Amino acid sequence: MLQLSGGRLPEPGPRYGAYPQPPLGAGHLSVEYEPRPTSVREARGEVRRQLEIWGLGEREDVTDTAELLVSELATNALLHSESRFTLTMTAAHGVLRCEVTDAGDGQPRVLDAGTSESGRGMFLVEALARRWGCHQDGPGTTVWFELDTCGCHGCGRR
């Protein structure tokens, strides 16, 4: 089920003209998923489809990383909240922002990758994202990350 949400994106100025960005009307998507294991695969597929629609699909580094990190956040949502979750994607001015919101109240923790079978998701987010964070949304939690999409040397680095 597709549900649009979020606020208006800023108007692009001349300094953003060189970035391969979608039109502002296409730069925001929000999709809600049921709490079932196939939802993680569906969310990964939506990331790839949407990036292709926005003209960012040729950036395989961005697409692959976004798919992986969304998969980790969606899996965490299912494991820790056992609730519906919402994937929200926004692309603007050289940055892709992906958010996963669930009904849980837990805060993610970055664990050492080690040899454990679980607990590596936020380690990957920490290692691969431009930046990331978490905030409480009423009774729920939103975990988000950002990736550089412009491909410029040093663009979007922490």
PyMOL commands that set and color helices and strands:
alter all, ss='L'
color gray80, all
select helices_A, chain A and resi 14-16+24-26+38-53+60-81+121-128
alter helices_A, ss='H'
color red, helices_A
select strands_A, chain A and resi 28-33+85-92+95-102+131-137+140-148
alter strands_A, ss='S'
color yellow, strands_A
deselect
rebuild
show_as cartoon
